[in-house]
Amino acid sequence: MNNQSKKLAELFLAGNEKQALYTVQAYLQNHTKNELYQHILTPAMYWIGELWEKNIITVADEHLATAICDYVVSVTEMRKGEQTPEQKKVMVLGPEGEDHYIGLKMVASLFKENGWEVRYLGPNLPLGAAIETANRWKPDAIALSAALVYRLPVLKKYTEAFRALDFKPSVILGGRAVAMANWPASESEGVLIVKELDQLKNWIQTGKEPDNEFDISFG
């Protein structure tokens, strides 16, 4: 993690919303939102997650940091990308039981910035509701993630259900949980696994899958 990420993480943990937003806005004067999310915010939140897992910070500290990061992401979201006449559509969600959402918001923002119509359904979405929305809206892609390893069976269940949809959307997987797992090649057909937001951005813009499809970590 670079010094900028650590500084921002410390501002999140200190509850310094004003300085955190100022730091992010200053960074965006010379960088893209994608660079902000990939090189600054994601490492910062991963570090905070590690501190919580090691009991160095409390769950209250983690919740405070997440809330401020959410605020910063929401403010930067006001900088919209160009819209295209015929927009592709993507659903972004977390499976039932998965409460982490900052990575999902970054992914939703990246799609919007590249002209996609986005339905951000948030974390902890029951499978039945996700399938109902997908059948009604028929998105071109469905992106989901899990942060904790024990969510993987649920993530696999959602993936299989989305792959079975008649209109065959692309299924995009991310999250720390999948980054720590070896997703079998036999189960990755029709599933895009990306390691970094740059790889997702490349897929959005070119349709090319990342070279290494078994390491992921976008939230």
Beta strands, then each sheet from edge to edge (+ up, - down):
strand 1: 89-95
strand 2: 117-125
strand 3: 141-145
strand 4: 170-174
strand 5: 191-193
sheet 1: 2+ 1+ 3+ 4+ 5+
end
